[in-house]
Amino acid sequence: MPARSTTLWIATAIVVLEAVAVWAYIVFLAVATSGEAGAWRVIGYFALYAVAFTVLSVGLWRRRKWTRAPLIVLQLLLSVAGFSLVNNGAPAGAVLVVLAVGCAGLLLVSQTREALG
């Protein structure tokens, strides 16, 4: 198997960061909305993303080829969410867009494809 490329290292770090951030947001939502009736639906929605990012980050760390396509799709969805945040005046959306587009780009370069086998 080819050596782990720098692009794969950076993409893996971004996906792990995203997974940790979503899990932290779930904890924040659980604490902040503990008394509200419909809060668990929103928390469940974010939990799906958290599980997906966690599974895909482990797969990317283990250099599984199947992780590329779902991660690219998730990154594109995140970039759309980031643009929506930017349009509504939230500066955190710009960070989300940069990370998502950067990670998708890193997953598409030839060094990452070769490192994944």
C-alpha positions as CSV (number, residue, x, y, z in Angstrom):
1,M,0.0,0.0,0.0
2,P,1.4,3.5,-0.9
3,A,2.6,5.8,1.9
4,R,0.0,8.0,3.6
5,S,0.2,11.3,1.8
6,T,0.1,14.8,3.4
7,T,-3.2,15.5,1.7
8,L,-4.7,12.4,3.3
9,W,-3.4,13.4,6.7
10,I,-4.9,16.9,6.4
11,A,-8.2,15.5,5.1
12,T,-8.4,13.0,7.9
13,A,-7.6,15.8,10.4
14,I,-10.4,18.0,9.0
15,V,-13.0,15.1,9.1
16,V,-12.0,14.2,12.7
17,L,-12.3,17.9,13.6
18,E,-15.8,18.0,12.1
19,A,-16.8,14.9,13.9
20,V,-15.6,16.3,17.3
21,A,-17.4,19.6,16.5
22,V,-20.7,17.9,15.8
23,W,-20.5,15.8,18.9
24,A,-19.7,18.9,21.0
25,Y,-22.7,20.7,19.4
26,I,-24.9,17.8,20.3
27,V,-23.8,18.1,24.0
28,F,-24.4,21.8,23.8
29,L,-27.9,21.3,22.3
30,A,-28.8,18.7,24.9
31,V,-27.8,21.0,27.8
32,A,-29.3,24.2,26.3
33,T,-32.6,22.6,25.3
34,S,-33.1,20.2,28.1
35,G,-36.7,21.2,28.8
36,E,-38.1,21.6,25.3
37,A,-40.3,19.0,23.8
38,G,-39.1,18.9,20.2
39,A,-35.4,19.4,20.9
40,W,-34.6,15.7,20.7
41,R,-35.6,15.6,17.0
42,V,-33.0,18.2,16.2
43,I,-30.4,16.5,18.4
44,G,-31.2,13.2,16.6
45,Y,-30.7,14.9,13.2
46,F,-27.2,16.1,14.3
47,A,-26.5,12.7,15.8
48,L,-26.9,11.2,12.4
49,Y,-24.2,13.5,11.0
50,A,-22.0,12.9,14.0
51,V,-22.1,9.1,13.6
52,A,-21.5,9.5,9.8
53,F,-18.5,11.7,10.4
54,T,-17.1,9.4,13.1
55,V,-17.5,6.3,10.9
56,L,-16.0,8.0,7.9
57,S,-13.1,9.5,9.8
58,V,-12.2,6.0,11.1
59,G,-12.5,4.6,7.6
60,L,-10.4,7.4,6.2
61,W,-7.7,6.8,8.9
62,R,-7.7,3.1,7.9
63,R,-7.3,4.2,4.3
64,R,-10.6,2.7,3.0
65,K,-11.3,3.6,-0.5
66,W,-15.1,3.7,0.0
67,T,-14.9,6.7,2.3
68,R,-14.1,9.2,-0.4
69,A,-17.5,9.5,-2.1
70,P,-19.7,9.8,1.0
71,L,-17.2,12.3,2.5
72,I,-17.3,14.4,-0.7
73,V,-21.1,14.5,-0.6
74,L,-21.1,15.4,3.1
75,Q,-18.5,18.2,2.5
76,L,-20.7,19.6,-0.3
77,L,-23.7,19.6,2.0
78,L,-21.7,21.4,4.7
79,S,-20.6,24.0,2.2
80,V,-24.2,24.7,1.3
81,A,-25.0,25.0,5.0
82,G,-22.0,27.3,5.5
83,F,-23.2,29.6,2.6
84,S,-26.6,29.8,4.3
85,L,-25.0,30.8,7.5
86,V,-22.9,33.4,5.8
87,N,-26.0,34.9,4.1
88,N,-27.7,35.1,7.5
89,G,-24.7,37.0,9.0
90,A,-23.0,34.3,10.9
91,P,-19.2,34.5,10.4
92,A,-18.8,30.9,11.5
93,G,-20.3,29.9,8.1
94,A,-17.2,31.1,6.3
95,V,-15.0,28.8,8.4
96,L,-17.4,25.9,7.6
97,V,-17.2,26.7,3.8
98,V,-13.4,26.9,3.8
99,L,-13.1,23.6,5.7
100,A,-15.7,21.8,3.6
101,V,-14.4,22.9,0.2
102,G,-10.8,22.4,1.3
103,C,-11.5,18.8,2.5
104,A,-13.5,18.0,-0.7
105,G,-10.6,19.3,-2.7
106,L,-8.1,17.3,-0.7
107,L,-10.2,14.1,-1.3
108,L,-10.2,14.7,-5.0
109,V,-6.5,15.2,-5.6
110,S,-4.5,12.3,-7.1
111,Q,-2.1,11.9,-4.1
112,T,-5.1,11.1,-1.8
113,R,-6.6,8.7,-4.4
114,E,-3.3,6.9,-4.7
115,A,-2.8,6.8,-0.9
116,L,-6.3,5.2,-0.5
117,G,-5.4,2.5,-3.0
